[in-house]
Structure formats: structure tokens, C-alpha cells
Amino acid sequence: MSLLRLAMQQMLFICFYLLIFIKYAIRLENKIINESRTDNLTRLPNRYEMFNYLDSITDKNGYSLAIFDIDDFKKINDTYGHLCGDYILKELALISKNNVTDSFIARYGGEEFIVISNVNNDDKKAFDIIDELRKKVENNYFEYEDKRLYITISAGIEIYKDNMPINKWIEDADLKLYEAKKTGKNKTIM
């Protein structure tokens, strides 16, 4: 009887630690999945998660996609250092989250961000969402090591068209961003 009791106690002990291990493994897996979908610096969704989001929208009609980036960002990094550049990116992400509601915002890469909004094919609404953000950034200052830095952003916006491949949608918005940069910066082009 005592041998049976000892075997049962050992079995309960093993089961208990196995449950703890499984819970730990599940938590760790969820953390890894979350981190793989989030930009480490800005805490915004990353490019991978943005594509997942776009794939999850079954009917993209009525949506706009905007790409914006920081004007002369290289100059900021060269003048003040990459830590300052990182600070600017984090602050810009925060400004974007706080001022562009009801939209999906992601860090696309480098100093580029993407905003996806359901605007019901309303060109003016699509433009206003991004241009208001551009004005907020322009009128904001970033304080870094006792220096006030002012930055501007340029943006390109594209409204989804029937059966448009996602890469084409992004490319069209990117071409408009390029046009905004080429024609003077600190502007929104649709």
C-alpha cells in the first residue's frame, strides 16, 4: 500500500510540474508571437502585422492607405545621433496613435509609417485624417537633451480600387509620398 501511495504522490508531483511547465510554455509562446508582430522601438504593429491586417479585411473598398515619413530624417541622425532619431520615432508613433483614431497604424520600416483607414471612399476624409496629423507634427516640438527639435512629415495617400493587389496599393501611395518629397516636403498628396 505504501508503495502505491508513493507512486501516486510521484505521479501527482510530475503532473503538477507538467501543468506549470505547459502554462509557462503557452505564456512564452504568446509573448514571442506578440513580439514578432510589434515593432520593438515604437510598440506599433510592424510590417508583418500590417500585411496580416490587410489580408484580414475581406472588402477593402472604402479604405485608404497612407504612407508618411519624416522629412530629412538622415540629417537628424547625422546631427544629433541615432538615439535622438529613435526618440523622434517613438514620439511620432505616440502622436500618431493619439491623433489618428479608428485607423490601423504600423511602422513600415525605417522612418516610414502606414495608416489604413475606412473612409467609405471619401477622399476628403482620407486626406483630412493624414493632413491633420501632418499639421500636428509640424506644430509640435521634440525635446531631446535640452534641445527643441522641429520635424515635418510628408505623406502619400491612395484609396483602394477594386481588385487592387496590396503591393500595388502600397506602391501607389509610396509614389505619392515620393511626389510630396520631390515637390517641397511637409505636404500630403492624394
TORLUMKOL-51288 format. One line per field, with one value per atom (N, C-alpha, C): residue number from 0; residue in one letter; atom name; x, z, y negated. Coordinates in nm, 2 decimals. Example, Ala and Ser with C-alpha at 12.3 -4.5 7.8 and 13.67 -1.06 7.14 Angstrom:
BEGIN
resi	[0;0;0;1;1;1]
resn	[A;A;A;S;S;S]
name	[N;CA;C;N;CA;C]
u	[1.32;1.23;1.32;1.28;1.37;1.29]
w	[0.78;0.78;0.78;0.71;0.71;0.79]
v	[0.57;0.45;0.33;0.22;0.11;0.00]
***
This chain:
BEGIN
resi	[0;0;0;1;1;1;2;2;2;3;3;3;4;4;4;5;5;5;6;6;6;7;7;7;8;8;8;9;9;9;10;10;10;11;11;11;12;12;12;13;13;13;14;14;14;15;15;15;16;16;16;17;17;17;18;18;18;19;19;19;20;20;20;21;21;21;22;22;22;23;23;23;24;24;24;25;25;25;26;26;26;27;27;27;28;28;28;29;29;29;30;30;30;31;31;31;32;32;32;33;33;33;34;34;34;35;35;35;36;36;36;37;37;37;38;38;38;39;39;39;40;40;40;41;41;41;42;42;42;43;43;43;44;44;44;45;45;45;46;46;46;47;47;47;48;48;48;49;49;49;50;50;50;51;51;51;52;52;52;53;53;53;54;54;54;55;55;55;56;56;56;57;57;57;58;58;58;59;59;59;60;60;60;61;61;61;62;62;62;63;63;63;64;64;64;65;65;65;66;66;66;67;67;67;68;68;68;69;69;69;70;70;70;71;71;71;72;72;72;73;73;73;74;74;74;75;75;75;76;76;76;77;77;77;78;78;78;79;79;79;80;80;80;81;81;81;82;82;82;83;83;83;84;84;84;85;85;85;86;86;86;87;87;87;88;88;88;89;89;89;90;90;90;91;91;91;92;92;92;93;93;93;94;94;94;95;95;95;96;96;96;97;97;97;98;98;98;99;99;99;100;100;100;101;101;101;102;102;102;103;103;103;104;104;104;105;105;105;106;106;106;107;107;107;108;108;108;109;109;109;110;110;110;111;111;111;112;112;112;113;113;113;114;114;114;115;115;115;116;116;116;117;117;117;118;118;118;119;119;119;120;120;120;121;121;121;122;122;122;123;123;123;124;124;124;125;125;125;126;126;126;127;127;127;128;128;128;129;129;129;130;130;130;131;131;131;132;132;132;133;133;133;134;134;134;135;135;135;136;136;136;137;137;137;138;138;138;139;139;139;140;140;140;141;141;141;142;142;142;143;143;143;144;144;144;145;145;145;146;146;146;147;147;147;148;148;148;149;149;149;150;150;150;151;151;151;152;152;152;153;153;153;154;154;154;155;155;155;156;156;156;157;157;157;158;158;158;159;159;159;160;160;160;161;161;161;162;162;162;163;163;163;164;164;164;165;165;165;166;166;166;167;167;167;168;168;168;169;169;169;170;170;170;171;171;171;172;172;172;173;173;173;174;174;174;175;175;175;176;176;176;177;177;177;178;178;178;179;179;179;180;180;180;181;181;181;182;182;182;183;183;183;184;184;184;185;185;185;186;186;186;187;187;187;188;188;188;189;189;189]
resn	[M;M;M;S;S;S;L;L;L;L;L;L;R;R;R;L;L;L;A;A;A;M;M;M;Q;Q;Q;Q;Q;Q;M;M;M;L;L;L;F;F;F;I;I;I;C;C;C;F;F;F;Y;Y;Y;L;L;L;L;L;L;I;I;I;F;F;F;I;I;I;K;K;K;Y;Y;Y;A;A;A;I;I;I;R;R;R;L;L;L;E;E;E;N;N;N;K;K;K;I;I;I;I;I;I;N;N;N;E;E;E;S;S;S;R;R;R;T;T;T;D;D;D;N;N;N;L;L;L;T;T;T;R;R;R;L;L;L;P;P;P;N;N;N;R;R;R;Y;Y;Y;E;E;E;M;M;M;F;F;F;N;N;N;Y;Y;Y;L;L;L;D;D;D;S;S;S;I;I;I;T;T;T;D;D;D;K;K;K;N;N;N;G;G;G;Y;Y;Y;S;S;S;L;L;L;A;A;A;I;I;I;F;F;F;D;D;D;I;I;I;D;D;D;D;D;D;F;F;F;K;K;K;K;K;K;I;I;I;N;N;N;D;D;D;T;T;T;Y;Y;Y;G;G;G;H;H;H;L;L;L;C;C;C;G;G;G;D;D;D;Y;Y;Y;I;I;I;L;L;L;K;K;K;E;E;E;L;L;L;A;A;A;L;L;L;I;I;I;S;S;S;K;K;K;N;N;N;N;N;N;V;V;V;T;T;T;D;D;D;S;S;S;F;F;F;I;I;I;A;A;A;R;R;R;Y;Y;Y;G;G;G;G;G;G;E;E;E;E;E;E;F;F;F;I;I;I;V;V;V;I;I;I;S;S;S;N;N;N;V;V;V;N;N;N;N;N;N;D;D;D;D;D;D;K;K;K;K;K;K;A;A;A;F;F;F;D;D;D;I;I;I;I;I;I;D;D;D;E;E;E;L;L;L;R;R;R;K;K;K;K;K;K;V;V;V;E;E;E;N;N;N;N;N;N;Y;Y;Y;F;F;F;E;E;E;Y;Y;Y;E;E;E;D;D;D;K;K;K;R;R;R;L;L;L;Y;Y;Y;I;I;I;T;T;T;I;I;I;S;S;S;A;A;A;G;G;G;I;I;I;E;E;E;I;I;I;Y;Y;Y;K;K;K;D;D;D;N;N;N;M;M;M;P;P;P;I;I;I;N;N;N;K;K;K;W;W;W;I;I;I;E;E;E;D;D;D;A;A;A;D;D;D;L;L;L;K;K;K;L;L;L;Y;Y;Y;E;E;E;A;A;A;K;K;K;K;K;K;T;T;T;G;G;G;K;K;K;N;N;N;K;K;K;T;T;T;I;I;I;M;M;M]
name	[N;CA;C;N;CA;C;N;CA;C;N;CA;C;N;CA;C;N;CA;C;N;CA;C;N;CA;C;N;CA;C;N;CA;C;N;CA;C;N;CA;C;N;CA;C;N;CA;C;N;CA;C;N;CA;C;N;CA;C;N;CA;C;N;CA;C;N;CA;C;N;CA;C;N;CA;C;N;CA;C;N;CA;C;N;CA;C;N;CA;C;N;CA;C;N;CA;C;N;CA;C;N;CA;C;N;CA;C;N;CA;C;N;CA;C;N;CA;C;N;CA;C;N;CA;C;N;CA;C;N;CA;C;N;CA;C;N;CA;C;N;CA;C;N;CA;C;N;CA;C;N;CA;C;N;CA;C;N;CA;C;N;CA;C;N;CA;C;N;CA;C;N;CA;C;N;CA;C;N;CA;C;N;CA;C;N;CA;C;N;CA;C;N;CA;C;N;CA;C;N;CA;C;N;CA;C;N;CA;C;N;CA;C;N;CA;C;N;CA;C;N;CA;C;N;CA;C;N;CA;C;N;CA;C;N;CA;C;N;CA;C;N;CA;C;N;CA;C;N;CA;C;N;CA;C;N;CA;C;N;CA;C;N;CA;C;N;CA;C;N;CA;C;N;CA;C;N;CA;C;N;CA;C;N;CA;C;N;CA;C;N;CA;C;N;CA;C;N;CA;C;N;CA;C;N;CA;C;N;CA;C;N;CA;C;N;CA;C;N;CA;C;N;CA;C;N;CA;C;N;CA;C;N;CA;C;N;CA;C;N;CA;C;N;CA;C;N;CA;C;N;CA;C;N;CA;C;N;CA;C;N;CA;C;N;CA;C;N;CA;C;N;CA;C;N;CA;C;N;CA;C;N;CA;C;N;CA;C;N;CA;C;N;CA;C;N;CA;C;N;CA;C;N;CA;C;N;CA;C;N;CA;C;N;CA;C;N;CA;C;N;CA;C;N;CA;C;N;CA;C;N;CA;C;N;CA;C;N;CA;C;N;CA;C;N;CA;C;N;CA;C;N;CA;C;N;CA;C;N;CA;C;N;CA;C;N;CA;C;N;CA;C;N;CA;C;N;CA;C;N;CA;C;N;CA;C;N;CA;C;N;CA;C;N;CA;C;N;CA;C;N;CA;C;N;CA;C;N;CA;C;N;CA;C;N;CA;C;N;CA;C;N;CA;C;N;CA;C;N;CA;C;N;CA;C;N;CA;C;N;CA;C;N;CA;C;N;CA;C;N;CA;C;N;CA;C;N;CA;C;N;CA;C;N;CA;C;N;CA;C;N;CA;C;N;CA;C;N;CA;C;N;CA;C;N;CA;C;N;CA;C;N;CA;C;N;CA;C;N;CA;C;N;CA;C;N;CA;C;N;CA;C;N;CA;C;N;CA;C;N;CA;C;N;CA;C;N;CA;C;N;CA;C;N;CA;C;N;CA;C;N;CA;C;N;CA;C;N;CA;C;N;CA;C;N;CA;C;N;CA;C;N;CA;C]
u	[0.08;0.00;0.09;0.19;0.27;0.35;0.38;0.45;0.35;0.23;0.13;0.10;0.10;0.08;0.20;0.32;0.44;0.44;0.40;0.39;0.29;0.17;0.07;0.11;0.19;0.24;0.34;0.42;0.52;0.45;0.34;0.27;0.20;0.14;0.08;0.18;0.30;0.41;0.45;0.46;0.50;0.39;0.27;0.16;0.15;0.17;0.17;0.28;0.40;0.51;0.49;0.43;0.40;0.30;0.20;0.10;0.16;0.25;0.32;0.41;0.48;0.56;0.48;0.36;0.27;0.22;0.18;0.14;0.25;0.37;0.48;0.51;0.51;0.53;0.43;0.30;0.20;0.22;0.25;0.28;0.40;0.50;0.62;0.59;0.51;0.47;0.39;0.30;0.22;0.30;0.40;0.49;0.58;0.62;0.70;0.62;0.49;0.40;0.38;0.35;0.32;0.45;0.56;0.68;0.72;0.68;0.71;0.62;0.51;0.42;0.42;0.51;0.52;0.66;0.66;0.79;0.85;0.97;1.03;1.05;1.08;1.11;0.98;0.89;0.77;0.65;0.66;0.55;0.42;0.44;0.33;0.33;0.23;0.24;0.35;0.41;0.52;0.47;0.55;0.52;0.45;0.50;0.44;0.29;0.27;0.13;0.04;0.10;0.03;-0.03;0.06;0.01;-0.10;-0.08;-0.19;-0.32;-0.31;-0.43;-0.49;-0.41;-0.47;-0.53;-0.47;-0.52;-0.66;-0.67;-0.79;-0.91;-0.89;-1.00;-1.06;-1.18;-1.24;-1.28;-1.33;-1.37;-1.30;-1.20;-1.11;-1.17;-1.28;-1.34;-1.38;-1.35;-1.38;-1.26;-1.15;-1.03;-0.93;-0.86;-0.74;-0.62;-0.51;-0.38;-0.29;-0.23;-0.13;0.00;0.10;0.24;0.30;0.35;0.42;0.56;0.65;0.78;0.83;0.93;0.99;1.08;1.06;1.14;1.28;1.38;1.52;1.56;1.51;1.54;1.69;1.76;1.90;1.98;1.94;2.00;1.99;1.88;1.86;1.95;1.96;2.05;2.20;2.23;2.37;2.41;2.31;2.34;2.33;2.23;2.20;2.23;2.25;2.28;2.15;2.18;2.07;1.98;2.03;1.94;1.84;1.88;1.78;1.68;1.73;1.64;1.54;1.59;1.50;1.39;1.43;1.34;1.23;1.27;1.18;1.08;1.13;1.04;0.94;0.98;0.89;0.79;0.83;0.74;0.64;0.69;0.60;0.49;0.53;0.44;0.33;0.37;0.28;0.18;0.23;0.15;0.05;0.10;0.01;-0.10;-0.07;-0.17;-0.27;-0.22;-0.31;-0.40;-0.36;-0.43;-0.50;-0.47;-0.53;-0.61;-0.73;-0.81;-0.89;-0.94;-1.02;-0.95;-0.82;-0.73;-0.63;-0.57;-0.46;-0.33;-0.24;-0.11;0.00;0.09;0.20;0.33;0.44;0.57;0.61;0.63;0.65;0.80;0.88;1.03;1.10;1.22;1.30;1.21;1.20;1.11;0.98;0.94;0.81;0.70;0.58;0.47;0.35;0.26;0.14;0.02;-0.08;-0.21;-0.32;-0.40;-0.50;-0.64;-0.72;-0.85;-0.97;-1.08;-1.20;-1.27;-1.26;-1.31;-1.43;-1.49;-1.60;-1.59;-1.47;-1.44;-1.45;-1.44;-1.45;-1.31;-1.27;-1.14;-1.10;-1.20;-1.17;-1.14;-1.21;-1.19;-1.05;-1.02;-0.89;-0.78;-0.79;-0.69;-0.68;-0.80;-0.80;-0.74;-0.76;-0.70;-0.55;-0.49;-0.34;-0.29;-0.36;-0.31;-0.32;-0.42;-0.43;-0.31;-0.27;-0.16;-0.03;-0.02;0.10;0.11;-0.01;-0.01;0.03;-0.02;0.01;0.16;0.22;0.37;0.44;0.40;0.47;0.46;0.35;0.34;0.39;0.44;0.49;0.64;0.70;0.84;0.88;1.00;1.05;1.17;1.16;1.27;1.37;1.49;1.59;1.72;1.76;1.88;1.89;1.79;1.77;1.77;1.74;1.73;1.58;1.53;1.40;1.42;1.36;1.37;1.23;1.23;1.10;1.12;1.02;1.03;0.90;0.91;0.79;0.78;0.66;0.64;0.58;0.60;0.53;0.45;0.34;0.26;0.20;0.18;0.10;-0.01;-0.13;-0.25;-0.31;-0.35;-0.42;-0.55;-0.66;-0.79;-0.78;-0.83;-0.83;-0.93;-0.88;-0.96;-0.99;-1.11;-1.15;-1.04;-1.02;-0.92;-0.78;-0.75;-0.61;-0.52;-0.41;-0.32;-0.27;-0.25;-0.20;-0.06;0.03;0.16;0.14;0.04;0.02;-0.04;-0.13;-0.19;-0.08;0.01;0.12;0.21;0.24;0.33;0.27;0.14;0.07;0.08;0.06;0.07;0.21;0.31;0.45;0.49;0.44;0.47;0.42;0.31;0.25;0.34;0.39;0.48;0.61;0.66;0.78;0.75;0.63;0.59;0.59;0.54;0.54;0.68;0.77;0.91;0.97;0.95;1.01;0.96;0.84;0.78;0.78;0.87;0.89;0.88;0.83;0.82;0.71;0.69;0.59;0.45;0.41;0.28;0.22;0.09;0.01;-0.03;-0.01;-0.05;-0.14;-0.25;-0.35;-0.37]
w	[0.00;0.00;0.00;0.08;0.08;-0.05;-0.12;-0.25;-0.35;-0.34;-0.43;-0.40;-0.27;-0.23;-0.28;-0.26;-0.31;-0.46;-0.53;-0.68;-0.72;-0.65;-0.68;-0.65;-0.54;-0.50;-0.60;-0.65;-0.75;-0.88;-0.92;-1.04;-1.02;-0.91;-0.89;-0.90;-0.84;-0.84;-0.99;-1.07;-1.21;-1.28;-1.26;-1.33;-1.29;-1.16;-1.12;-1.19;-1.19;-1.26;-1.41;-1.47;-1.61;-1.64;-1.56;-1.58;-1.57;-1.47;-1.46;-1.58;-1.63;-1.75;-1.87;-1.89;-2.00;-2.00;-1.88;-1.87;-1.90;-1.85;-1.88;-2.04;-2.10;-2.24;-2.32;-2.28;-2.35;-2.34;-2.22;-2.19;-2.28;-2.28;-2.36;-2.51;-2.56;-2.70;-2.73;-2.65;-2.67;-2.67;-2.58;-2.58;-2.71;-2.76;-2.88;-3.00;-3.00;-3.11;-3.11;-2.99;-2.98;-3.02;-2.98;-3.01;-3.16;-3.22;-3.36;-3.45;-3.39;-3.47;-3.43;-3.33;-3.28;-3.31;-3.35;-3.37;-3.23;-3.21;-3.07;-3.03;-3.12;-3.08;-3.05;-3.15;-3.14;-3.07;-3.05;-3.00;-3.09;-3.21;-3.31;-3.38;-3.44;-3.52;-3.63;-3.66;-3.76;-3.90;-3.99;-4.13;-4.15;-4.08;-4.09;-4.04;-3.93;-3.87;-3.96;-4.03;-4.12;-4.24;-4.29;-4.40;-4.35;-4.23;-4.17;-4.16;-4.12;-4.10;-4.24;-4.34;-4.47;-4.53;-4.50;-4.55;-4.48;-4.36;-4.28;-4.33;-4.40;-4.45;-4.57;-4.56;-4.67;-4.78;-4.75;-4.85;-4.83;-4.91;-4.89;-4.95;-5.03;-5.09;-4.98;-5.00;-4.89;-4.80;-4.82;-4.73;-4.80;-4.72;-4.77;-4.71;-4.78;-4.72;-4.74;-4.64;-4.64;-4.59;-4.66;-4.62;-4.58;-4.46;-4.43;-4.37;-4.39;-4.33;-4.29;-4.21;-4.16;-4.26;-4.29;-4.38;-4.32;-4.40;-4.37;-4.24;-4.22;-4.11;-4.09;-4.20;-4.20;-4.14;-4.17;-4.11;-3.96;-3.91;-3.76;-3.70;-3.76;-3.71;-3.72;-3.83;-3.85;-3.76;-3.73;-3.64;-3.49;-3.45;-3.31;-3.27;-3.36;-3.32;-3.34;-3.34;-3.36;-3.24;-3.12;-3.01;-3.02;-3.07;-3.09;-3.20;-3.30;-3.41;-3.35;-3.27;-3.21;-3.12;-3.05;-2.96;-3.05;-3.16;-3.26;-3.31;-3.35;-3.40;-3.29;-3.17;-3.06;-3.04;-3.03;-3.01;-3.13;-3.25;-3.37;-3.36;-3.32;-3.31;-3.20;-3.09;-2.99;-3.04;-3.11;-3.16;-3.26;-3.34;-3.44;-3.37;-3.27;-3.20;-3.13;-3.08;-3.01;-3.09;-3.22;-3.31;-3.42;-3.46;-3.57;-3.51;-3.47;-3.41;-3.51;-3.48;-3.57;-3.70;-3.69;-3.80;-3.75;-3.84;-3.81;-3.85;-3.75;-3.78;-3.75;-3.85;-3.83;-3.87;-3.82;-3.86;-3.98;-4.10;-4.22;-4.23;-4.18;-4.19;-4.18;-4.12;-4.11;-4.05;-4.12;-4.07;-4.14;-4.20;-4.27;-4.19;-4.19;-4.12;-4.22;-4.19;-4.28;-4.19;-4.25;-4.18;-4.27;-4.22;-4.30;-4.23;-4.31;-4.26;-4.34;-4.28;-4.35;-4.36;-4.49;-4.51;-4.60;-4.63;-4.72;-4.85;-4.91;-5.04;-5.03;-4.92;-4.90;-4.91;-5.03;-5.05;-4.95;-4.92;-4.83;-4.69;-4.64;-4.51;-4.51;-4.61;-4.62;-4.61;-4.69;-4.69;-4.55;-4.50;-4.37;-4.25;-4.25;-4.14;-4.14;-4.26;-4.26;-4.26;-4.32;-4.32;-4.18;-4.11;-3.97;-3.88;-3.91;-3.84;-3.88;-4.01;-4.06;-3.99;-3.98;-3.91;-3.76;-3.70;-3.55;-3.54;-3.63;-3.62;-3.64;-3.74;-3.78;-3.66;-3.59;-3.48;-3.35;-3.35;-3.22;-3.22;-3.10;-3.09;-3.01;-3.03;-2.97;-2.88;-2.76;-2.67;-2.64;-2.68;-2.67;-2.62;-2.50;-2.44;-2.44;-2.39;-2.37;-2.51;-2.62;-2.75;-2.79;-2.86;-2.92;-3.07;-3.11;-3.25;-3.31;-3.43;-3.50;-3.63;-3.65;-3.77;-3.85;-3.97;-4.06;-4.12;-4.17;-4.24;-4.37;-4.46;-4.59;-4.61;-4.68;-4.69;-4.83;-4.86;-4.99;-4.95;-5.02;-4.98;-5.11;-5.10;-5.21;-5.16;-5.23;-5.20;-5.27;-5.20;-5.26;-5.38;-5.49;-5.61;-5.62;-5.68;-5.70;-5.75;-5.67;-5.71;-5.72;-5.65;-5.65;-5.56;-5.61;-5.52;-5.41;-5.30;-5.18;-5.22;-5.28;-5.31;-5.41;-5.50;-5.59;-5.51;-5.42;-5.33;-5.26;-5.20;-5.12;-5.22;-5.33;-5.43;-5.48;-5.50;-5.55;-5.44;-5.31;-5.20;-5.19;-5.21;-5.20;-5.31;-5.43;-5.54;-5.50;-5.44;-5.40;-5.28;-5.19;-5.09;-5.16;-5.26;-5.33;-5.40;-5.45;-5.52;-5.41;-5.29;-5.19;-5.15;-5.14;-5.11;-5.22;-5.34;-5.46;-5.48;-5.43;-5.46;-5.33;-5.24;-5.13;-4.99;-4.97;-4.84;-4.76;-4.64;-4.54;-4.61;-4.69;-4.75;-4.77;-4.79;-4.81;-4.96;-5.03;-5.17;-5.18;-5.25;-5.27;-5.42]
v	[0.12;0.00;-0.13;-0.13;-0.25;-0.27;-0.16;-0.17;-0.23;-0.19;-0.25;-0.40;-0.43;-0.57;-0.65;-0.60;-0.68;-0.70;-0.60;-0.61;-0.71;-0.72;-0.81;-0.96;-0.97;-1.10;-1.15;-1.06;-1.10;-1.14;-1.06;-1.09;-1.23;-1.26;-1.39;-1.50;-1.48;-1.57;-1.60;-1.50;-1.51;-1.59;-1.55;-1.62;-1.77;-1.80;-1.93;-2.02;-1.97;-2.04;-2.04;-1.94;-1.94;-2.05;-2.07;-2.18;-2.31;-2.33;-2.46;-2.48;-2.38;-2.40;-2.43;-2.37;-2.39;-2.54;-2.58;-2.72;-2.82;-2.79;-2.87;-2.88;-2.76;-2.75;-2.82;-2.82;-2.89;-3.04;-3.09;-3.23;-3.28;-3.20;-3.23;-3.23;-3.14;-3.14;-3.26;-3.30;-3.42;-3.55;-3.55;-3.66;-3.67;-3.56;-3.55;-3.60;-3.55;-3.58;-3.73;-3.79;-3.93;-4.01;-3.97;-4.05;-4.04;-3.93;-3.91;-4.00;-4.05;-4.13;-4.28;-4.31;-4.45;-4.51;-4.63;-4.70;-4.73;-4.68;-4.69;-4.83;-4.92;-5.06;-5.14;-5.14;-5.23;-5.16;-5.03;-4.95;-4.95;-4.99;-4.99;-4.85;-4.81;-4.69;-4.71;-4.60;-4.60;-4.57;-4.57;-4.54;-4.41;-4.31;-4.17;-4.18;-4.24;-4.25;-4.34;-4.44;-4.52;-4.44;-4.35;-4.27;-4.17;-4.12;-4.03;-4.11;-4.23;-4.32;-4.34;-4.37;-4.40;-4.27;-4.16;-4.03;-4.00;-4.04;-4.02;-4.10;-4.21;-4.29;-4.22;-4.17;-4.10;-4.19;-4.31;-4.40;-4.53;-4.56;-4.68;-4.80;-4.79;-4.91;-5.00;-5.13;-5.23;-5.26;-5.19;-5.21;-5.29;-5.37;-5.44;-5.39;-5.40;-5.37;-5.48;-5.53;-5.64;-5.60;-5.64;-5.62;-5.76;-5.77;-5.90;-5.87;-5.97;-5.95;-6.09;-6.09;-6.21;-6.27;-6.40;-6.47;-6.49;-6.47;-6.49;-6.41;-6.29;-6.21;-6.18;-6.16;-6.13;-6.24;-6.36;-6.48;-6.48;-6.44;-6.43;-6.33;-6.21;-6.11;-6.15;-6.22;-6.26;-6.37;-6.46;-6.58;-6.55;-6.47;-6.45;-6.31;-6.22;-6.08;-5.99;-5.86;-5.77;-5.75;-5.78;-5.78;-5.88;-6.00;-6.11;-6.06;-6.00;-5.95;-5.85;-5.76;-5.67;-5.74;-5.84;-5.92;-5.98;-6.04;-6.10;-6.00;-5.88;-5.78;-5.73;-5.72;-5.68;-5.79;-5.91;-6.02;-6.04;-6.02;-6.03;-5.92;-5.80;-5.69;-5.72;-5.78;-5.82;-5.93;-6.03;-6.14;-6.07;-5.98;-5.92;-5.84;-5.76;-5.68;-5.77;-5.89;-5.97;-6.06;-6.08;-6.17;-6.11;-5.99;-5.92;-5.80;-5.82;-5.72;-5.64;-5.53;-5.44;-5.41;-5.40;-5.36;-5.26;-5.19;-5.09;-5.17;-5.18;-5.25;-5.14;-5.14;-5.05;-5.12;-5.07;-5.11;-5.02;-5.08;-5.01;-4.97;-5.06;-5.04;-5.17;-5.17;-5.30;-5.40;-5.52;-5.63;-5.63;-5.52;-5.52;-5.45;-5.51;-5.46;-5.44;-5.35;-5.33;-5.35;-5.42;-5.44;-5.38;-5.29;-5.23;-5.27;-5.34;-5.39;-5.35;-5.32;-5.30;-5.44;-5.49;-5.63;-5.63;-5.51;-5.50;-5.57;-5.56;-5.62;-5.77;-5.83;-5.98;-6.03;-6.09;-6.14;-6.25;-6.34;-6.45;-6.39;-6.29;-6.24;-6.17;-6.10;-6.03;-6.14;-6.24;-6.35;-6.42;-6.45;-6.53;-6.45;-6.32;-6.24;-6.25;-6.24;-6.24;-6.39;-6.48;-6.62;-6.68;-6.64;-6.69;-6.63;-6.51;-6.45;-6.53;-6.56;-6.63;-6.77;-6.84;-6.97;-6.95;-6.85;-6.83;-6.81;-6.73;-6.71;-6.84;-6.91;-7.04;-7.14;-7.14;-7.24;-7.18;-7.07;-7.01;-7.02;-7.03;-7.02;-6.90;-6.85;-6.73;-6.78;-6.75;-6.80;-6.68;-6.70;-6.60;-6.66;-6.62;-6.67;-6.82;-6.88;-7.03;-7.10;-7.03;-7.09;-7.07;-7.18;-7.17;-7.14;-7.03;-6.99;-6.99;-7.05;-7.05;-6.96;-6.88;-6.80;-6.82;-6.77;-6.77;-6.63;-6.60;-6.47;-6.50;-6.41;-6.41;-6.28;-6.29;-6.17;-6.15;-6.03;-5.99;-5.90;-5.93;-5.85;-5.79;-5.67;-5.60;-5.54;-5.56;-5.49;-5.36;-5.26;-5.12;-5.12;-5.05;-5.04;-4.89;-4.85;-4.71;-4.62;-4.51;-4.41;-4.45;-4.56;-4.61;-4.52;-4.47;-4.39;-4.48;-4.42;-4.50;-4.57;-4.50;-4.56;-4.68;-4.68;-4.79;-4.91;-4.88;-4.98;-5.06;-4.98;-5.04;-5.12;-5.06;-5.13;-5.26;-5.26;-5.39;-5.50;-5.46;-5.55;-5.60;-5.51;-5.54;-5.64;-5.62;-5.72;-5.86;-5.87;-6.00;-6.06;-5.97;-6.02;-6.08;-6.00;-6.05;-6.18;-6.20;-6.33;-6.44;-6.41;-6.51;-6.55;-6.46;-6.49;-6.57;-6.53;-6.60;-6.74;-6.77;-6.90;-6.99;-6.96;-7.06;-7.00;-6.88;-6.82;-6.89;-6.83;-6.88;-6.90;-6.80;-6.80;-6.67;-6.67;-6.55;-6.54;-6.44;-6.42;-6.30;-6.33;-6.22;-6.20]
***
